[in-house]
């Protein structure tokens, strides 16, 4: 009986390990997945554990976008939600509906970080456009984000890792596409990203 229980537990652990490996390989979640927050939290936590040193680095979350465009408001919405939580003093949130970080002040924001943080670890959050089959997906990747690339803007790259929410389809009249993006998709994404970040960051500090 004990051997049977051990075998069942071993199979469960093996299945969980395979699921985790598959999730980490994909590095993305879908907003319609009931486990989206939990899965994105795992992805963020994995990145932070491998790259971020909480003892010697401040964590800076830059939420990029404009509150004047539905599709481009993912960053500011996420930033406003993050500001509702009490983070450790080593965590800063830049960009919100009240004070968005966008094309016109991104360089100014990066200059501010350079002057006020000696060794920051930056997570950049922004909306993106892509294939229709991927609309509604949230991705987390290593390296810097290239904001504005979907609408042919040449902006400074930002982030040690970056999180992007694919809000609509690219390839034609991108500005109009961003303006006509459904608010529901953007709000859902902002909730998932914000809650996932909060949970993963708190787990790092606890």
Secondary structure in CASP SS format (residue, H / E / C, confidence):
PFRMAT SS
TARGET T0000
AUTHOR 0000-0000-0000
METHOD secondary structure of the structure
MODEL  1
X C 1.00
X H 1.00
X H 1.00
X H 1.00
X H 1.00
X H 1.00
X H 1.00
X H 1.00
X H 1.00
X H 1.00
X H 1.00
X H 1.00
X H 1.00
X H 1.00
X H 1.00
X H 1.00
X H 1.00
X H 1.00
X H 1.00
X H 1.00
X H 1.00
X H 1.00
X H 1.00
X H 1.00
X H 1.00
X H 1.00
X C 1.00
X E 1.00
X E 1.00
X E 1.00
X C 1.00
X C 1.00
X C 1.00
X C 1.00
X C 1.00
X H 1.00
X H 1.00
X H 1.00
X H 1.00
X H 1.00
X H 1.00
X H 1.00
X H 1.00
X H 1.00
X H 1.00
X H 1.00
X H 1.00
X H 1.00
X H 1.00
X H 1.00
X H 1.00
X C 1.00
X C 1.00
X C 1.00
X C 1.00
X C 1.00
X C 1.00
X E 1.00
X E 1.00
X E 1.00
X E 1.00
X E 1.00
X E 1.00
X E 1.00
X C 1.00
X C 1.00
X C 1.00
X C 1.00
X C 1.00
X C 1.00
X H 1.00
X H 1.00
X H 1.00
X H 1.00
X H 1.00
X H 1.00
X H 1.00
X H 1.00
X H 1.00
X H 1.00
X H 1.00
X H 1.00
X C 1.00
X C 1.00
X C 1.00
X C 1.00
X C 1.00
X C 1.00
X C 1.00
X C 1.00
X E 1.00
X E 1.00
X E 1.00
X E 1.00
X C 1.00
X C 1.00
X C 1.00
X C 1.00
X C 1.00
X C 1.00
X E 1.00
X C 1.00
X C 1.00
X C 1.00
X C 1.00
X H 1.00
X H 1.00
X H 1.00
X H 1.00
X H 1.00
X H 1.00
X H 1.00
X H 1.00
X H 1.00
X H 1.00
X H 1.00
X C 1.00
X C 1.00
X C 1.00
X E 1.00
X E 1.00
X E 1.00
X E 1.00
X E 1.00
X E 1.00
X E 1.00
X E 1.00
X E 1.00
X E 1.00
X E 1.00
X C 1.00
X H 1.00
X H 1.00
X H 1.00
X C 1.00
X C 1.00
X E 1.00
X E 1.00
X E 1.00
X E 1.00
X E 1.00
X E 1.00
X C 1.00
X C 1.00
X E 1.00
X C 1.00
X C 1.00
X C 1.00
X H 1.00
X H 1.00
X H 1.00
X C 1.00
X C 1.00
X C 1.00
X C 1.00
X C 1.00
X C 1.00
X E 1.00
X C 1.00
X C 1.00
X E 1.00
X E 1.00
X E 1.00
X E 1.00
X E 1.00
X E 1.00
X E 1.00
X E 1.00
X E 1.00
X C 1.00
X C 1.00
X C 1.00
X C 1.00
X H 1.00
X H 1.00
X H 1.00
X H 1.00
X H 1.00
X H 1.00
X C 1.00
X C 1.00
X C 1.00
X H 1.00
X H 1.00
X H 1.00
X H 1.00
X H 1.00
X H 1.00
X H 1.00
X H 1.00
X H 1.00
X H 1.00
X H 1.00
X H 1.00
X H 1.00
X H 1.00
X H 1.00
X H 1.00
X H 1.00
X H 1.00
X H 1.00
X H 1.00
X H 1.00
X H 1.00
X H 1.00
X C 1.00
END
